[in-house]
Amino acid sequence: MTAQAPGTNALGTPGQPLRVAVVGSGPGGFYAAEALLACGLAVEVDLIERLPVPYGLVRFGVAPDHAKLKSVTAVFDGIARDPRCRFFGNVALGRELSAEQLAAMYHAVVVAVGADADRKLGIDGEHLAGVHAAGDFVGWYNGKPECAAMCFDLSQDVAVVVGQGNVAIDVCRILAKPVEDLRRTDITQHALDALAASRVREIHLIGRRGPVQARFTPKELRELGTLPGWRPIVDPASLVLNEESRQELALAGFVHASKNCEILHSFAAHSGEAARVLHLHFYQAPVALQGSGRLHSLTLEKQRLAGPAGDQRSVPTGERSSLRAGLLFRSVGYRGCAVPGLPFDTRTGTLSHRDGRVMAAPGTAMKGWYATGWIKRGPTGVIGSNRLDSVETVASLLKDLPALDTPKPGRTALLALLNAMGHRVVTFDNWLAIERAEQERGHALNKVAEKFVRVPDMLVAAAAQPSQPAPA
Ligand code: NAP
């Protein structure tokens, strides 16, 4: 997308470059920066990241044994190295900076902070020890600072994962994969040690709807059938489809369903013996969790589907059963958190927006404020989905150019503010020093990298490069 050629001294010319702050350096943020750098105008893009390390979900969400998915960071590095782009790590909206301050410094702000919170099941017993958000487990094995000190009792023999998405599959696979296959990845050493001592021998992956409605993708599902020492178990009766589900197989929103069903049929036909079992349950929902202090068992209620093809919901049947388990991960989707100073839709857990424009009220856009990625559309899609999303948002921003307030000082003012606070900014070169140190730590352990899991340790490693960015 290329903006119209502006007149001399207009916004977007060398005399008055378009100054944009992108808040968040995950896929949505990087792709927004990329679209801005490609728009044909004179631009300055500042990527503002709350942690000293970039890449958001690619660093903290992608499973360590799916290293190929992380290769997108090479694209992000190219964006960050563009001379028109600056990385401001260890700087957070709502911590060092307010929304008002950012709005005063930049012509536009693109919020790309992702969806960091988890959805709850909303049932009795969710507070029990042994019940966790899948996102915390993912953050723990991926070295997210907030999750590093968490404990997961892997001495339990039965674990339950609730949800039928790719995060649920990631959790099952990391619990079941031989540690030898994880040892050389960038999984955190604390997770590797805990997984090596794991006594989990039975995993139940529980979904409230059927195989056609499951959200996971075939590649990820197929991997569950390849885990050495584990046998996937599926009740063939749960693979019998109702008429509406059969119709759904031909609908656009169900592209993976036929392949998923095929894989599940192959699991159901699997007759080999294995010491460990992975049960895939359909049409089951937990309705209560029991235990005194710690999870001991859950009550499941059988579900049936109701509604037209394409919009079938799970409906309880009243038929209940009990399952013993000491560990449960709810993997029922992430949720965005409110951004201080911006209107937030608590129903969807996203910023209210129209085509990426943050909306103060229906029909009223907040001038200069935009959103992209999971905080805009919710936690859906793959990494590449954020590219299209960011292109849409940047197109809206460029359309609004004539209405944006000028002049704005941009990064000069940001640096002056942070310097006056004595705040430690992490530049992209600083990040590269952190990355080098992580790789060196990893090599000593025969791993790709050993991530720092504490912000102070990241800052020490960053100090191998000059700390503050050069003046603008
Ligand atoms: P997701 O794909 O939206 O799946 C959420 C699952 O939770 C659905 O099966 C949903 O069932 C279920 N659920 C929601 N509320 C529930 C409740 N109250 N009780 C029982 N089940 C409930 O979310 P996700 O797995 O967190 O993944 C997020 C995004 O990241 C997805 O786009 C995913 O594809 C992506 N991702 C991709 C990869 C990869 O490419 N390898 C890896 C990880 C994540 P209903 O459908 O019935 O609502």
Residues whose N, C-alpha, C, O or C-beta is under 5 A from the ligand:
A	BS01	NAP	K120 L121 G163 Q164 G165 N166 V167 A168 R208 R209 Q213 R215 S331 V332 G333 Y334 P379 T380 G381 V382
